Amino acid sequence: MSSAKVIDGREIGRNIMALFWFAGVFLTVFSSKLWLTALYGSALPWWDAWDIEGRLYIAFFENKLAFKDLFAVHCEHRFFVNRVLALLTLMLNGQWDARIGIVLNAAMAAGAGAALSYAGWKLLNRNEIAVVCWFNAIVFSLPFAWEYYLLIALSLPAVWFLIRAAPFRPAWWLGVFFALLSLVTAGSGFFVVLAAAGVIFLRLVTRQSPLRLNLAGMAVLLGITAAGFFLRVSVPGHEAYKPATIVNLITGFCRNMAWPDNACAWTAAVIWLPACLVFIRYVLYRDDERNKYEFILGLGLWIALQAAALAFARCGALASRHAVFLSLSLPLNFLALLILRRDRMLSFITGKPLLLILFVWMGFVGHGLWKIPYKTNFAEAEKFKQHLNQSEKNVRSFLRSDNIADLENKPFYDIPYPDPRALASFLRNPRIRAILPSCAAPANEPGPISAFVSKMLPGSAKLLLASVVLMAVLAAVSLCQAFGAAHPRQCK
């Protein structure tokens, strides 16, 4: 009885320690994004936001908003989830503040880092949490991208539940729910069900049971994939971004898969070597432990599909926001290496060969991350901040004078929308004027969430420092525990 209590106590202690680790990852990533927002962000709505949110708010206030309008097309996307979030934040805040969306995006990035850390912890049988959490915290905190984590926030749980749960179980249907939300979040949202269907196909090829259940599950997922495909929209003006030849398409795909070193397409083979080894192990050995590799395969297929879509739709014209999808290859392949290291079926490559692969892989990743021009990114952000400041001044001037000259003939990005007359139409709308942030309309009182964000952002640097200290303390505790387990006599 006493030994059982001791084991239970240790298990509870490990779980509490894990919660601290996940909180540390979340806070580190979250505060790093807030710090960037405090330095370079603005409350003024920007560019596509006027089309997506501005028109939505006008229709909402004028009682002309129909449910189908939430699914309206914008470029290649149907931003249903995005529009619902925008409406909810507006109703809660009473003001159109772009920083709220930025903070939500930062929380999603932090949640993705913590979720992948949890997945790694589970797949590694609750071991090596310190290594997994530190790696994910570093990757997600680096300033190589600034936005677009909503699709990732929905796709990660979709992949996890659709693959880890048996088809038609409650958890599997939860995965279907997240997958359906992904369909109406971005044009490539249907890739998450296609990736899950691909893993089920591998189960069928390798003759895993139950056969009928997996067939039925794959049929449902393929049906959802077809629905997502038909929701796609082709934008004629974007034809110029597509590759001219099949060689350009393949090269663009390989460069995307080679992130963070996009200039050298061949490095994709090194970055994705761990996932390839996982695939070979999954196909060749049909034991009970192979199931834990399915999440690696499913998420890896999802990333590859996103990379292929970007190569087809944005060949040679990748923006920083696209890097958020490609960056997931790093925590995924790092986790694959850690799982392979504990695999008993691969004894011929575990030990020194796998350790060599790990060192080579870490060297390539570190070199690629080092080559990312962070200084250039910060310089561009500083320059863009000047455009944001000037945009705020120009909008304030127009609101005072109602003179279109305050918006026309300005340098590019010195107004927050590319068409001055369309922007003037928005700003002349009394509904929009009433909800503009105080940086553009000083007479408007900040909403409660805006006031909270204004107080939170200046302290983001201190929160980042405290989060890093928390991670360091947790690492020290884990090191002491490992030393104590290895040398129990010395601890006594």
C-alpha positions as CSV (number, residue, x, y, z in Angstrom):
1,M,0.0,0.0,0.0
2,S,2.8,2.4,0.9
3,S,4.7,1.7,-2.2
4,A,1.6,2.3,-4.3
5,K,1.1,5.7,-2.6
6,V,4.8,6.5,-3.3
7,I,4.3,5.7,-7.0
8,D,1.1,7.7,-7.2
9,G,2.9,10.6,-5.5
10,R,5.7,10.5,-8.0
11,E,3.3,10.3,-10.9
12,I,1.4,13.4,-9.6
13,G,4.7,15.2,-9.2
14,R,5.7,14.4,-12.8
15,N,2.3,15.7,-14.0
16,I,2.6,18.9,-12.1
17,M,6.1,19.4,-13.3
18,A,4.9,18.8,-16.9
19,L,2.2,21.5,-16.4
20,F,4.9,24.0,-15.3
21,W,6.9,23.1,-18.4
22,F,4.0,23.6,-20.8
23,A,3.2,26.9,-19.0
24,G,6.8,27.9,-19.4
25,V,6.7,27.2,-23.2
26,F,3.4,29.1,-23.5
27,L,4.6,32.2,-21.6
28,T,8.0,32.3,-23.4
29,V,6.4,32.2,-26.9
30,F,3.5,34.5,-25.9
31,S,5.7,37.2,-24.3
32,S,8.2,37.1,-27.2
33,K,5.3,37.9,-29.6
34,L,3.9,40.6,-27.3
35,W,7.3,42.2,-27.1
36,L,7.5,42.5,-30.9
37,T,3.9,43.9,-30.8
38,A,4.9,46.5,-28.2
39,L,7.8,47.6,-30.4
40,Y,6.3,47.6,-33.8
41,G,2.5,47.1,-33.6
42,S,-0.4,49.5,-34.0
43,A,-4.1,49.5,-33.2
44,L,-4.9,50.8,-36.7
45,P,-6.6,48.2,-38.9
46,W,-4.4,47.4,-41.9
47,W,-4.8,46.5,-45.5
48,D,-7.1,43.4,-45.9
49,A,-8.7,44.0,-42.5
50,W,-10.8,46.8,-44.1
51,D,-12.2,44.4,-46.6
52,I,-12.7,41.5,-44.3
53,E,-13.6,43.1,-41.0
54,G,-14.6,46.6,-42.1
55,R,-17.4,45.5,-44.5
56,L,-18.4,42.9,-41.9
57,Y,-18.9,45.5,-39.2
58,I,-20.8,47.8,-41.5
59,A,-23.2,45.0,-42.5
60,F,-23.5,44.0,-38.8
61,F,-24.4,47.5,-37.6
62,E,-26.8,48.1,-40.4
63,N,-28.6,44.8,-39.7
64,K,-27.7,43.5,-43.2
65,L,-25.5,40.7,-42.1
66,A,-26.7,37.3,-43.3
67,F,-25.2,34.0,-42.1
68,K,-23.9,33.2,-45.6
69,D,-21.9,36.5,-45.5
70,L,-19.7,34.9,-42.9
71,F,-18.5,32.5,-45.6
72,A,-17.9,35.2,-48.2
73,V,-14.8,34.7,-50.4
74,H,-11.7,36.8,-49.8
75,C,-8.9,36.0,-52.3
76,E,-8.6,32.2,-52.1
77,H,-10.1,31.9,-48.6
78,R,-13.5,31.7,-46.8
79,F,-12.7,33.3,-43.5
80,F,-15.7,32.1,-41.4
81,V,-13.8,31.5,-38.2
82,N,-11.9,34.7,-38.6
83,R,-15.0,36.7,-39.1
84,V,-16.7,35.1,-36.1
85,L,-13.7,35.9,-33.9
86,A,-13.7,39.5,-35.2
87,L,-17.4,40.0,-34.3
88,L,-16.9,38.5,-30.9
89,T,-14.0,40.8,-30.1
90,L,-15.8,43.8,-31.4
91,M,-18.9,43.1,-29.2
92,L,-16.7,42.5,-26.1
93,N,-14.5,45.5,-26.7
94,G,-16.7,48.0,-28.5
95,Q,-13.8,49.2,-30.5
96,W,-12.0,48.0,-33.6
97,D,-8.4,47.5,-32.3
98,A,-6.0,45.5,-34.5
99,R,-3.8,44.8,-31.5
100,I,-6.4,42.4,-30.1
101,G,-6.1,40.2,-33.1
102,I,-2.4,40.3,-32.8
103,V,-2.5,39.3,-29.2
104,L,-4.9,36.4,-30.0
105,N,-2.5,35.4,-32.7
106,A,0.3,35.4,-30.2
107,A,-1.7,33.2,-27.9
108,M,-2.3,30.8,-30.7
109,A,1.4,30.6,-31.5
110,A,2.1,30.0,-27.8
111,G,-0.6,27.4,-27.7
112,A,0.8,25.6,-30.7
113,G,4.2,25.5,-29.0
114,A,2.8,24.1,-25.8
115,A,0.5,21.6,-27.7
116,L,3.5,20.2,-29.6
117,S,5.4,19.9,-26.4
118,Y,2.5,18.0,-24.9
119,A,2.4,15.7,-27.9
120,G,6.1,15.0,-27.6
121,W,5.8,14.3,-23.9
122,K,3.0,11.8,-24.5
123,L,4.7,10.1,-27.5
124,L,8.0,9.8,-25.5
125,N,6.2,8.1,-22.6
126,R,6.5,11.2,-20.5
127,N,10.2,11.5,-20.8
128,E,12.7,14.1,-22.1
129,I,10.2,16.9,-21.5
130,A,13.0,19.5,-20.8
131,V,14.6,18.9,-24.2
132,V,11.3,19.0,-26.1
133,C,10.0,22.1,-24.4
134,W,13.2,24.1,-24.7
135,F,13.5,23.3,-28.4
136,N,9.9,24.3,-29.1
137,A,10.1,27.4,-27.1
138,I,13.2,28.6,-29.0
139,V,11.7,27.7,-32.5
140,F,8.3,29.4,-31.8
141,S,9.9,32.5,-30.2
142,L,12.2,33.4,-33.1
143,P,11.0,36.4,-35.0
144,F,11.0,34.9,-38.5
145,A,7.2,35.3,-38.9
146,W,4.5,37.5,-37.4
147,E,1.1,36.1,-38.1
148,Y,-1.4,33.4,-39.2
149,Y,-1.4,30.8,-36.5
150,L,-5.2,30.3,-36.5
151,L,-5.1,27.5,-39.1
152,I,-2.3,25.8,-37.1
153,A,-4.3,26.2,-33.9
154,L,-7.2,24.3,-35.5
155,S,-5.1,21.8,-37.5
156,L,-2.9,20.5,-34.7
157,P,-5.8,19.1,-32.6
158,A,-7.5,17.9,-35.7
159,V,-4.4,15.8,-36.7
160,W,-4.0,14.6,-33.1
161,F,-7.5,13.4,-32.5
162,L,-8.2,12.0,-36.1
163,I,-5.0,9.9,-35.9
164,R,-4.7,9.0,-32.2
165,A,-8.4,8.1,-31.7
166,A,-10.2,5.1,-33.3
167,P,-12.6,6.2,-36.1
168,F,-16.1,7.2,-34.9
169,R,-15.0,7.4,-31.2
170,P,-15.9,10.7,-29.4
171,A,-12.4,12.0,-29.6
172,W,-12.3,11.2,-33.3
173,W,-15.4,13.3,-33.9
174,L,-13.7,16.1,-32.0
175,G,-11.0,15.9,-34.6
176,V,-13.6,16.1,-37.3
177,F,-15.0,19.2,-35.7
178,F,-11.6,20.9,-35.7
179,A,-11.1,19.8,-39.3
180,L,-14.4,21.3,-40.4
181,L,-13.4,24.6,-38.8
182,S,-10.1,24.4,-40.7
183,L,-12.1,24.2,-44.0
184,V,-13.5,27.7,-43.4
185,T,-10.4,29.2,-41.9
186,A,-8.1,29.2,-45.0
187,G,-8.1,27.9,-48.5
188,S,-5.7,25.1,-47.6
189,G,-7.7,24.0,-44.6
190,F,-8.9,20.8,-46.1
191,F,-5.3,19.4,-46.2
192,V,-5.7,18.4,-42.5
193,V,-8.3,15.8,-43.4
194,L,-6.4,14.7,-46.4
195,A,-3.3,14.1,-44.2
196,A,-5.3,12.1,-41.7
197,A,-6.8,10.1,-44.6
198,G,-3.3,9.4,-45.8
199,V,-2.3,7.9,-42.4
200,I,-5.5,5.7,-42.5
201,F,-4.5,4.6,-46.0
202,L,-1.1,3.5,-44.7
203,R,-2.9,1.5,-42.0
204,L,-4.9,-0.2,-44.8
205,V,-1.8,-0.9,-46.9
206,T,0.0,-2.4,-43.9
207,R,-3.1,-4.4,-43.1
208,Q,-3.9,-3.0,-39.7
209,S,-7.2,-4.0,-38.1
210,P,-10.1,-3.3,-37.9
211,L,-10.2,-3.0,-41.7
212,R,-13.9,-2.0,-42.1
213,L,-13.7,0.7,-39.4
214,N,-10.6,2.3,-41.0
215,L,-12.2,2.1,-44.5
216,A,-15.3,3.9,-43.2
217,G,-13.2,6.5,-41.4
218,M,-11.2,7.2,-44.5
219,A,-14.4,7.5,-46.6
220,V,-15.7,10.2,-44.2
221,L,-12.4,12.1,-44.3
222,L,-12.2,11.9,-48.1
223,G,-15.8,13.3,-48.3
224,I,-14.8,16.2,-46.1
225,T,-11.7,16.7,-48.3
226,A,-13.8,16.8,-51.4
227,A,-16.1,19.4,-49.8
228,G,-13.1,21.5,-48.8
229,F,-11.7,21.2,-52.4
230,F,-14.9,22.5,-53.9
231,L,-14.9,25.5,-51.4
232,R,-11.7,26.6,-53.0
233,V,-11.7,29.8,-55.1
234,S,-9.4,30.7,-58.0
235,V,-8.2,34.3,-58.1
236,P,-7.3,35.4,-61.7
237,G,-5.0,38.2,-60.4
238,H,-2.9,35.6,-58.6
239,E,-2.0,33.6,-61.7
240,A,1.4,35.4,-61.9
241,Y,2.5,33.9,-58.6
242,K,2.1,30.3,-60.0
243,P,5.2,28.4,-61.3
244,A,5.7,28.5,-65.1
245,T,6.9,24.9,-65.4
246,I,6.8,21.7,-63.5
247,V,10.5,22.1,-62.7
248,N,9.8,25.4,-61.0
249,L,7.0,23.7,-59.0
250,I,9.3,20.9,-57.8
251,T,12.1,23.3,-57.0
252,G,9.7,25.6,-55.1
253,F,8.4,22.6,-53.1
254,C,11.9,21.4,-52.2
255,R,12.9,24.9,-51.1
256,N,9.8,25.2,-48.9
257,M,10.6,21.8,-47.4
258,A,14.2,23.0,-46.8
259,W,13.1,25.8,-44.5
260,P,14.9,27.5,-42.7
261,D,17.5,27.4,-45.5
262,N,15.2,28.0,-48.5
263,A,18.1,29.0,-50.7
264,C,19.4,25.4,-50.8
265,A,16.7,23.0,-51.9
266,W,18.9,19.9,-51.3
267,T,18.9,20.6,-47.5
268,A,15.3,19.4,-47.4
269,A,16.7,15.8,-47.5
270,V,18.6,16.5,-44.2
271,I,15.8,18.4,-42.5
272,W,13.3,15.7,-43.3
273,L,15.6,12.7,-42.8
274,P,14.1,11.8,-39.3
275,A,10.6,11.8,-40.7
276,C,11.7,9.6,-43.6
277,L,13.3,7.2,-41.1
278,V,10.0,7.1,-39.2
279,F,8.1,6.3,-42.4
280,I,10.5,3.4,-43.2
281,R,10.2,2.1,-39.6
282,Y,6.4,2.3,-39.8
283,V,6.2,0.4,-43.0
284,L,8.7,-2.3,-42.2
285,Y,7.9,-3.2,-38.6
286,R,4.4,-4.0,-37.6
287,D,4.5,-4.0,-33.8
288,D,2.3,-2.3,-31.2
289,E,4.8,0.6,-30.8
290,R,4.3,1.8,-34.4
291,N,1.1,3.6,-33.5
292,K,3.0,6.4,-31.8
293,Y,4.6,7.2,-35.2
294,E,1.3,8.0,-36.8
295,F,1.1,11.5,-35.5
296,I,4.6,12.2,-36.9
297,L,3.5,10.9,-40.3
298,G,0.2,12.8,-40.2
299,L,1.6,16.1,-39.2
300,G,4.5,15.6,-41.6
301,L,2.1,15.0,-44.5
302,W,0.1,18.1,-43.6
303,I,3.2,20.2,-43.6
304,A,4.3,18.7,-47.0
305,L,0.9,19.5,-48.4
306,Q,1.1,23.1,-47.2
307,A,4.6,23.4,-48.7
308,A,3.3,22.0,-52.0
309,A,0.3,24.4,-52.0
310,L,2.6,27.4,-51.3
311,A,4.9,26.2,-54.2
312,F,1.9,26.1,-56.5
313,A,0.1,29.3,-55.4
314,R,3.1,31.5,-54.2
315,C,6.1,30.2,-56.1
316,G,9.0,32.6,-55.3
317,A,6.7,35.0,-53.5
318,L,6.6,33.7,-49.9
319,A,5.7,36.2,-47.2
320,S,6.8,35.9,-43.6
321,R,3.4,34.6,-42.5
322,H,3.9,31.5,-44.7
323,A,7.0,30.5,-42.7
324,V,4.8,29.6,-39.7
325,F,3.6,26.4,-41.6
326,L,7.1,25.5,-42.8
327,S,8.7,26.1,-39.4
328,L,6.7,23.2,-37.9
329,S,9.1,20.8,-39.7
330,L,11.7,21.5,-37.0
331,P,9.8,20.4,-33.9
332,L,8.3,17.5,-35.9
333,N,11.6,16.1,-37.1
334,F,13.3,16.8,-33.7
335,L,10.5,14.8,-32.0
336,A,11.0,12.0,-34.6
337,L,14.7,11.8,-33.7
338,L,13.9,11.5,-30.0
339,I,11.4,8.8,-30.6
340,L,13.7,6.8,-32.9
341,R,16.4,7.0,-30.2
342,R,14.2,4.9,-27.9
343,D,13.0,2.4,-30.6
344,R,14.0,-1.2,-29.8
345,M,13.3,-2.3,-33.4
346,L,16.0,0.0,-34.8
347,S,18.9,-1.2,-32.7
348,F,21.2,-1.1,-35.8
349,I,20.9,2.7,-36.0
350,T,20.4,3.6,-32.4
351,G,23.5,4.6,-30.4
352,K,26.3,6.2,-32.3
353,P,24.7,6.3,-35.8
354,L,21.6,8.0,-34.6
355,L,23.7,10.3,-32.4
356,L,25.6,11.3,-35.5
357,I,22.4,12.0,-37.4
358,L,21.2,14.1,-34.5
359,F,24.4,16.2,-34.4
360,V,24.3,16.7,-38.2
361,W,20.6,17.5,-38.2
362,M,21.1,20.0,-35.3
363,G,24.0,21.6,-37.2
364,F,22.0,22.1,-40.3
365,V,19.0,23.5,-38.4
366,G,21.2,25.8,-36.4
367,H,23.0,27.0,-39.5
368,G,19.7,27.6,-41.3
369,L,18.2,29.5,-38.4
370,W,21.4,31.6,-38.1
371,K,21.1,32.5,-41.8
372,I,17.6,33.9,-41.4
373,P,18.2,37.7,-41.6
374,Y,16.7,38.7,-38.2
375,K,18.5,42.0,-38.4
376,T,16.9,42.6,-41.8
377,N,13.5,41.6,-40.3
378,F,13.9,44.1,-37.5
379,A,15.0,46.8,-39.9
380,E,12.0,46.2,-42.1
381,A,9.8,46.2,-39.0
382,E,11.3,49.5,-37.8
383,K,10.7,51.0,-41.3
384,F,7.2,49.6,-41.4
385,K,6.5,51.1,-38.0
386,Q,7.3,54.5,-39.5
387,H,4.6,53.8,-42.2
388,L,2.1,52.8,-39.4
389,N,2.8,56.1,-37.6
390,Q,2.4,58.1,-40.7
391,S,-0.8,56.2,-41.6
392,E,-2.3,57.1,-38.2
393,K,-1.4,60.8,-38.8
394,N,-3.0,60.7,-42.2
395,V,-6.2,59.1,-41.0
396,R,-6.4,61.6,-38.1
397,S,-6.0,64.4,-40.6
398,F,-8.7,63.1,-42.8
399,L,-11.1,62.6,-39.9
400,R,-10.6,66.2,-39.0
401,S,-10.8,67.7,-42.5
402,D,-12.8,65.2,-44.6
403,N,-10.4,66.2,-47.4
404,I,-9.4,63.3,-49.7
405,A,-6.1,65.1,-50.2
406,D,-5.1,63.9,-46.8
407,L,-5.1,60.3,-48.2
408,E,-4.2,60.7,-51.9
409,N,-0.8,60.9,-53.4
410,K,0.9,59.4,-50.4
411,P,3.9,57.1,-50.4
412,F,3.0,53.4,-50.5
413,Y,2.0,52.1,-47.0
414,D,1.5,55.6,-45.7
415,I,-2.2,55.0,-45.6
416,P,-3.7,51.7,-44.2
417,Y,-5.5,50.7,-47.4
418,P,-4.2,50.7,-51.0
419,D,-7.2,52.6,-52.4
420,P,-7.5,56.2,-50.9
421,R,-11.1,56.7,-52.1
422,A,-12.3,53.4,-50.8
423,L,-10.5,54.1,-47.5
424,A,-12.3,57.5,-47.4
425,S,-15.6,55.7,-47.9
426,F,-14.9,53.6,-44.9
427,L,-13.8,56.5,-42.8
428,R,-16.8,58.5,-43.7
429,N,-19.2,55.8,-42.4
430,P,-20.4,56.9,-39.0
431,R,-20.4,53.3,-37.8
432,I,-16.8,52.8,-38.6
433,R,-15.8,56.2,-37.1
434,A,-17.4,55.3,-33.9
435,I,-15.3,52.1,-33.4
436,L,-12.0,53.3,-34.7
437,P,-9.1,53.0,-32.2
438,S,-8.0,56.1,-30.3
439,C,-4.7,56.2,-32.2
440,A,-6.7,57.3,-35.3
441,A,-9.7,58.8,-33.6
442,P,-8.5,60.4,-30.3
443,A,-12.1,61.2,-29.3
444,N,-13.0,57.5,-29.0
445,E,-12.6,56.0,-25.6
446,P,-10.6,52.7,-25.6
447,G,-12.6,49.6,-25.0
448,P,-12.0,47.4,-21.9
449,I,-9.9,44.9,-23.8
450,S,-8.0,47.7,-25.6
451,A,-7.2,49.2,-22.2
452,F,-6.0,45.9,-20.9
453,V,-3.8,45.3,-23.9
454,S,-2.3,48.8,-23.6
455,K,-1.3,48.0,-20.0
456,M,0.0,44.5,-20.8
457,L,2.2,45.3,-23.8
458,P,4.7,47.6,-22.0
459,G,5.4,44.8,-19.5
460,S,6.0,42.1,-22.2
461,A,9.8,42.4,-22.0
462,K,9.7,41.7,-18.2
463,L,7.3,38.8,-18.8
464,L,9.7,37.3,-21.4
465,L,12.6,37.5,-19.0
466,A,10.5,35.9,-16.2
467,S,9.4,33.1,-18.6
468,V,13.0,32.4,-19.6
469,V,14.0,32.3,-15.9
470,L,11.2,29.8,-15.2
471,M,12.4,27.6,-18.1
472,A,15.9,27.7,-16.7
473,V,14.8,26.8,-13.2
474,L,12.7,23.9,-14.5
475,A,15.7,22.7,-16.5
476,A,17.9,22.9,-13.3
477,V,15.3,20.9,-11.4
478,S,15.1,18.3,-14.1
479,L,18.9,18.0,-14.2
480,C,19.0,17.5,-10.5
481,Q,16.3,14.8,-10.7
482,A,18.2,13.0,-13.5
483,F,21.4,13.2,-11.5
484,G,19.6,11.8,-8.4
485,A,18.1,8.9,-10.4
486,A,21.5,8.1,-11.9
487,H,23.5,8.4,-8.6
488,P,21.1,7.5,-5.7
489,R,23.9,6.7,-3.2
490,Q,25.6,10.1,-3.7
491,C,22.2,11.9,-3.1
492,K,21.8,10.0,0.2
